Amino acid sequence: MQDVIIIGGSFAGLAAALQLGRARRQVLIVDAGQPRNRFAQHAHGFLGHDGRPPQAILQDARDQLAHYPSVRLLQGTVAGAARTADGVQVELTSGDAFSARRLILATGVVDRLPELPGLQERWGEGVVHCPYCHGYEVADRRLGILALSKLALHQAHMLPDWSAQITLFTNTAVDLSSAARADLDARGVRIIETPVAEVAGAGRSVEAIRLQDGTSVPIDALFVTPATTLALPFVEQLGCAIEDGPLGPIITTDMFKATTVAGVFAAGDAAHAMHSISLAVADGALAGIAAHRSLLGL
């Protein structure tokens, strides 16, 4: 039996494993190899790694964890997890099953983009979501915001700090009050209410937004805030409480990353309302420490 099984081997999961490995605990990381930021070529805003490919950062982390003999990384997909008398049991789609005294869910979330021509294939390159992650690289260029929900208004208020050329495409997703229009006007945001037909550009870049009336609006990058879902369904099977986050459901945890199920912890995008590599690493480290302390009865 393992001390801790960690489901998810991206930033949160590996950060948790590092703390537990250094505590000389037996740790199994199960990872399906589908990190959320696999569509991005570069990671930004992560101290010490700004501008590096996220896969390169993860590989460095895996190489460092390999020095800890009690930590094992297994490529696989989890089919289910359940509480047992001694802890938890995790079953993989391969049919293998593993037991542990504690479980850390670092399973992440899945972005749900609308079925708009040209959007999905540019996700992570010309189509981005976070001004803190991507705004500096497209500063002072023509930036668009595709409204998918009221969160687009939040982006529209923020992005003028990066560029004076901001266009909000409401795309029937938001109804602007007179006060909201006045606020956006004060920030210099252009508003286009004609529905969007297509995101256009060469390769994965964005060059224009084509509207349903046939007109084309030149832009250099498009910001969207997609809804998210939890990556795997077994979270609810375990009995973990789920709450509504600003983008979608997240796992309820206390300040030490414990879920509502005894012995089960959660970290990263699946358990945090705000999403970034920095926050995921911090969340994972806290979950790893908390899981270790719980093994000691602390």
N, C-alpha and C positions, 0 to 999 in steps of 0.2 A: 504494500500500500504506500502511495505517495503521501508526503505531508500536504502538498498543495498541487492541484491541477489548475493551470491557467488556460482558459479558452480564448485564443486570440494572440497572435505573435507579432503584432505591430508595436507602436510606440508605447502604449499603456501596458500591454502584456509583458513586453521585454523589460520595461522599467520595474515592474513588480517582481519579475524573476530575478533581476539583479540584486534587489534587496534581500530576497529569500536565499539566493545562492550564497551571498556573503554571510548570511546567518547559518550556512551549512545545512540547509534543509533540502529534502528530496523534492524536486520540483519537476513536473511534466508540463511543457507548453504544447498545446495542440493548435496548429495554425493551418488554415486553408489556403494561405497565399493570395488573399484578395484584399490587400489594404485599401482603405477608402481613397487615399491620395495616389493610387497607382496611375491615374490619368495625368498627373502633373509631372513636368520635367524637372522642376526645381522647387525646393522648399525655402520659405522665407520667414523671418521673424523668430527663428529658433537659435538661441544664443550659441555661438561657436560653430554653427553649421549653416549660416545664412547663405543661400544661393546654391547649396549642394542638392543633387538629386535625392529624393526621399529614399529610394531603394538603396542608394549607397550608404546613407546614414543607418538604415536598418541592417545592412550587411555588416557594417562595423560593429553594431550592437550585438549581432549574433556571434561574430568572431570573438568579441570580448567575453560573452557568456560561455563560450566553449572552454574557457580557462577554469570554469567552476565545475568540478566533476559531478556535483549533485544536481545539476540542471540539465535536462534533456529536452530537445526540441523535436517534435514529431509532426511531419506533414500529414494532414488529414482533416476531414470535415466531421464535426460533431453532429450526430443525429438526435441525441437526447441526453438529458441529465436528470438524476433523481436523488433525493435524500435517502440515506440508508441509516441503519442503527449506529454505524461508526463514522459517518460523514456523508460522502457523496459518491455516486457512480456515474461515470460518463461513458456513453456508447458512441462509437464512430460509425459512419456509413459503411466502413469496411467490415463491420461486425466485431471488431475488437472492443473490449471494455476495460476501463481502468477505474480504480478506486483511490480516494484520497480523504484526508481528514478535513481539508478545507478546499474551497473552490473560489477562483477569481474569474469573473466574467469581464473580459476585455474584448468583447465581440464586435464593437463598433456599430455603425449605422450605415444604411444604404440611402443614397440620394435618389429621389424620385423626380426626374426631369419630365416636363410635359412633352407630348408627341408633337413637337414643332420641327419642321424640316430644317436641317443644318445645325440644330442645337446640340444634340447628344454627341456627335462626332467631334465637336470643338470644346467639349467639357474638359476643363483643366488646362487649356491653352488660351484660345481666344475668348472662351466663355468661362468666367470665374465667379467666385462667390464672396470673397472676403477682402475688403479694402486693406486690412492690415497685412494680409498674406500676399496680395498682388498689386495693391494700389501704387506702390513706389515705382514699379517697373513700367506702368502705363501712365505715369504722371504727366500732366499738361497735354494729354492727347484727347481725342474725341471719345468720350465714354458714354455708353448706354446702360440703362437699367431696365430690365424686362420684369415688369410686375407680375408676380405669381400670387402675392398676398399683400396684406398691409405692411409687411416687413420691408417692402420695397420703398416705402416712404422713409423708413429709418436710413436705408442706404442713400436715398436721394439727399437727405440732410447731411450725411457724412462726406460723400464723394467730392463736393466742391472744395474740400481741403486738399485734394490731390489734383484737381483740374477745374478750369473755369468753363469747360465745354462738356456739360452734363445734359443728357436727354433722358427723360423718364417716359417709357412706353407703358401706358397704363394697361393696354391690351385687355380691357373689360374686366380685369382682376380687382381693381380698386375704384371706388367712387370718391372723387376728391371734393371735400367741402370747400367753401369759400375761404375759410381760415387756412386750410392746408394749401390751397393754391397760392394764397398770399405768402405763406412761409416759404414755399418752394421758389416763388418769384424773387423773394428777398435773398435767397441763396443763389440766384442766377440759373435755376434749373429750367430747362425747356421741357414742356409737356406735350406729348403726342398721344392722342386718344384713339386714333385709327388702329384697328386690330393688326397684329403682326402676322405676316404670311410665311416669312422665311428668314433665316440667318444665313448670310452669304459671305463668301471669302475664299481665298486660295488655301488649299490644304486645311490645316486646323486653325488658321487665323480668321479673324472677323474683319470684314471690310465694309459691310453695309447691312442694314435691316430693311427688308422689303416688306411693304405694307400691303394690305388686301386691296387698296385702291390703285395699286400699281406703282406708287411712288417708292423711291429708294432713299434712305437716310444714311449717309456715310458715317461710320463709327470705326474705332480702332480696337475696342474691347467691349464686351458685354458682361455686366454683372447680373447675376440672378441669385435668389435665395430659395433653393428647392426644399420641398418637404422631405423629411427623412422617416425611415422606419427602422426598427431594430433588425439587425442582420439575421438573427436566427430565432425561431419560434419557441425554443425550449425554455426561454426565460420565464414565460408565463406558466409553463408546465411545472417548473420548479416551485411556483407559488410566489415568486418575487413581485412585490407591488410595483406597478407602473404608474407614472404620472405624465401629465401633458407638459412637454417643453415647448419653447417658442417655435421650433421647427417640426416637432413630432414627439412621439413617446420616448421617455427615458426611464431607466431603472431608478427607483427610489433608493437612496442611500442616506446614512447619517454622516456626520462630519468625518468619521473614520472609514468611510466607504463600505460599511456593512449594509447589506440589503435587509429586507424584512424577514428573510429566511436565515435561520441560525447556521453559521459556518460558511455562508456564501457572501462574497464581496463583489463589488463591481467598480470598474474604472474606465476612464476614457470617454469617447464620444457617446457611448451607450448609457453613460451615467452622469453626464455633465451637460448643462444647457448651452455652454459656450464651447466652441470646437477649435482647437489648434494643436499643433505638435507639442508646443511648450506645455499647454494645459494637460494634454494627455499623459505626458511623461511625469508631470508632477502628481497627477491623479493616480497613475500606476505605482509610483514609488510609495505613496501614502497607503494604497491598498496592500502592497507587499509587506510593509511594516506592520500594518494593522492585522493582517492574517497571521504573521509570525507571533505577534503579541498575544493573539487569541489562543494560539497553540500552547502558550505558557500560562493561560488563564488570567491574563492581564487585561 
